[in-house]
Amino acid sequence: LPTILILAGICCFILGFSIPIFWYFIALGLGIIFVDALYRTANPVVALIGVTASVVQIAAYGGGFFIGWWQLFIRRRDEQSSFPFLFRGP
C-alpha cells in the first residue's frame, strides 16, 4: 500500500502541473490524515506533526519496498547480493 501511495502521489504531483484538479487529491489525503490526528489528539500542533510523520513514514516505507522489488525482480539479483547487510555473520 505505501508503494501505491508513493506512485499515486508522484503521478498526482506531475499531472497537477497540467491538470490542477490532481492537487486536490493530494490535499484531500493530507486533510484526512490531519482531521484523524486532530480527532485523536485534540491538539492542532500534534496533528500537523502527525501529517508530517505520516508523509515521511509512507515515503520511506514505500521507497524501500520499491527499491527491494526493483533489485529482486527487475535486476534479477538474489536476496543475499541485494541486501548483504541482512546476511552478515556475528
N, C-alpha and C positions, 0 to 999 in steps of 0.2 A: 504493500500500500504506500509506503513512503516514496518508493521509486516512481510510482504512478503519479503521486502528488508533485514530485520534482519535475517530471516530464510535462505534466499539465501546466504547472507554474511557468516553466520556460516557454511553452507554446503560447500561453496567455500573455506573457511579457512581450514576446516577439510580435504576436498578432495585435497587441494593444497599440502599437505604433501606427498600424494601418486601419484597424477596426477598434475604435475606442471602447466599445462595449466589453471587450475582454478585460479591461482594467477593473470593471465592476465585479467580475468573478473573483479576482484576487482580493479586492476589498471585502466582498461578501464572506469569503473564507476566513480572513483575518478578523472580521467583525464577529463572526460566530464564535471564534476562539475567545475574543475579548469578552463577549457577553457571558459565555460559560464561565470564564475565570472570574468575572465580576460577580456573578451569581454565587459562585462557590466561596469567594473570599470576602466579598462586600468591601473591597478596597481597590479603587481605580489604579493606584500606582502598582500594586501587586498584579493586577490584571494586565497592565501594559508590559510588565516584566514577563508575565506568563506568555503573552503573544510572542515576544522576542525569543523566549526559551523554546517555544513550540516550533518556530521557524528554524532555529538553529538545530534542534533535535531532528526534525524531519529532514532537513537538508543533509545533515551528517549521516544519518542512518540510510537515507535513500541513495546518497552518493557512494557510500561504502558498499552497499548492496549492488549497485550498478557496476562499480569497479570490479567486484568479485565475479559478477556474472560475465563481464567483458573478458576477464582473464581466463575463466574456465571454459566458456562456450564459444566465444569469438576467436580468441587467440589459441584455443585448444591446449592450454597448459594444464598440467596436473596440479593437484592441490598443494603438494609439497614445494614445487617451484614457484607457484603463485603466492603462497603465504608461508615463507620459510620461518618467520618468527613464531608460528604456531607449532613447529615441529622441532624446535631446539631441545637438546638434552639438558639435564640439570647442571 
